[in-house]
Amino acid sequence: MSVGDWTIGALKEHFEQRFADLEKRETDAKHSMERAEDQAAATRKYTEEKSNEFRGQLADQAATFMPRAEADSRSAATQRQIDDLRAVVQKGLDEVHRLVWIGVGLAISASIAVPLLLNR
């Protein structure tokens, strides 16, 4: 039995070849998918390692930071010392000003008293 140029044997051989080709493509696609999954897993693992490394760096960095409460207390202590020094310097300047005005008063008094005493 034949239809056109096709015989039953030729049709069977044709479809067997088509099925074999389909199976080969399916196998190739499975292998490609497996390779893609392996690559995705490797990429995911690499990303997780880098993320963990980064988290570790952040943790190490955070461990070296000074806690806010300690920084605030140190800052307040430094500000108190600055204020104390400023008060001491201001007190010294006030004393210098007082002595300068005493000197000016003595100079004025002497400039008035000396001619008066000499004219006697």
C-alpha positions as CSV (number, residue, x, y, z in Angstrom):
1,M,0.0,0.0,0.0
2,S,1.3,3.4,-0.9
3,V,0.0,7.0,-1.0
4,G,1.8,9.1,-3.5
5,D,5.5,8.5,-3.0
6,W,5.0,7.4,0.6
7,T,5.0,3.8,1.5
8,I,4.0,2.4,4.9
9,G,7.7,1.6,5.6
10,A,8.7,5.1,4.5
11,L,6.0,6.7,6.7
12,K,7.1,4.5,9.7
13,E,10.7,5.4,9.2
14,H,9.8,9.1,8.8
15,F,7.8,9.2,12.0
16,E,10.4,7.2,13.9
17,Q,13.0,9.8,12.8
18,R,10.8,12.6,13.9
19,F,10.2,11.0,17.3
20,A,14.0,10.4,17.7
21,D,14.6,14.1,16.8
22,L,12.0,15.2,19.3
23,E,13.5,13.0,22.0
24,K,17.0,14.4,21.2
25,R,15.7,18.0,21.4
26,E,13.9,17.2,24.7
27,T,17.1,15.7,26.1
28,D,19.2,18.7,25.0
29,A,16.6,21.0,26.5
30,K,16.8,19.1,29.8
31,H,20.6,19.3,29.8
32,S,20.4,23.0,29.1
33,M,17.9,23.5,31.9
34,E,20.2,21.5,34.3
35,R,23.2,23.6,33.3
36,A,21.2,26.8,33.8
37,E,20.0,25.6,37.2
38,D,23.6,24.8,38.2
39,Q,24.7,28.2,37.1
40,A,21.9,29.9,39.0
41,A,22.7,27.9,42.1
42,A,26.4,28.8,41.8
43,T,25.5,32.5,41.3
44,R,23.1,32.4,44.3
45,K,25.8,30.8,46.4
46,Y,28.3,33.4,45.4
47,T,25.8,36.2,46.1
48,E,25.0,34.7,49.5
49,E,28.8,34.4,50.3
50,K,29.3,38.1,49.3
51,S,26.3,39.2,51.3
52,N,27.5,37.3,54.4
53,E,31.0,38.8,53.9
54,F,29.5,42.3,53.7
55,R,27.3,41.6,56.8
56,G,30.5,40.5,58.6
57,Q,32.3,43.7,57.6
58,L,29.4,45.8,58.8
59,A,29.3,43.9,62.1
60,D,33.1,44.4,62.5
61,Q,32.7,48.1,61.7
62,A,29.8,48.5,64.1
63,A,31.9,46.8,66.8
64,T,34.5,49.5,66.5
65,F,32.0,52.4,66.7
66,M,31.5,54.1,70.0
67,P,28.0,53.8,71.5
68,R,26.0,57.0,71.3
69,A,25.7,57.3,75.1
70,E,29.4,57.1,75.6
71,A,30.0,59.6,72.8
72,D,27.5,62.0,74.3
73,S,29.0,61.7,77.8
74,R,32.5,62.3,76.4
75,S,31.3,65.2,74.5
76,A,29.6,66.7,77.5
77,A,32.7,66.1,79.7
78,T,34.9,67.9,77.0
79,Q,32.4,70.8,76.9
80,R,32.5,71.1,80.7
81,Q,36.3,71.2,80.5
82,I,36.2,73.9,77.8
83,D,33.7,75.9,79.9
84,D,35.9,75.6,83.0
85,L,39.0,76.7,81.0
86,R,37.0,79.6,79.5
87,A,35.9,80.7,83.0
88,V,39.5,80.5,84.3
89,V,40.8,82.6,81.3
90,Q,37.9,85.1,81.7
91,K,38.7,85.4,85.5
92,G,42.4,86.0,84.6
93,L,41.4,88.6,82.0
94,D,39.1,90.3,84.5
95,E,42.0,90.5,87.0
96,V,44.3,91.9,84.3
97,H,41.7,94.6,83.5
98,R,41.3,95.4,87.1
99,L,45.1,95.8,87.5
100,V,45.3,97.9,84.4
101,W,42.7,100.3,85.7
102,I,44.4,100.4,89.1
103,G,47.6,101.3,87.2
104,V,45.8,103.9,85.1
105,G,44.3,105.4,88.3
106,L,47.7,105.5,90.0
107,A,49.2,107.1,87.0
108,I,46.5,109.8,86.9
109,S,46.8,110.3,90.6
110,A,50.6,110.5,90.3
111,S,50.4,113.0,87.4
112,I,48.1,115.2,89.5
113,A,49.9,114.7,92.9
114,V,53.5,115.1,91.7
115,P,53.0,118.7,90.3
116,L,51.0,119.7,93.3
117,L,53.7,118.4,95.7
118,L,56.4,120.0,93.7
119,N,54.7,123.4,93.6
120,R,54.5,123.7,97.3
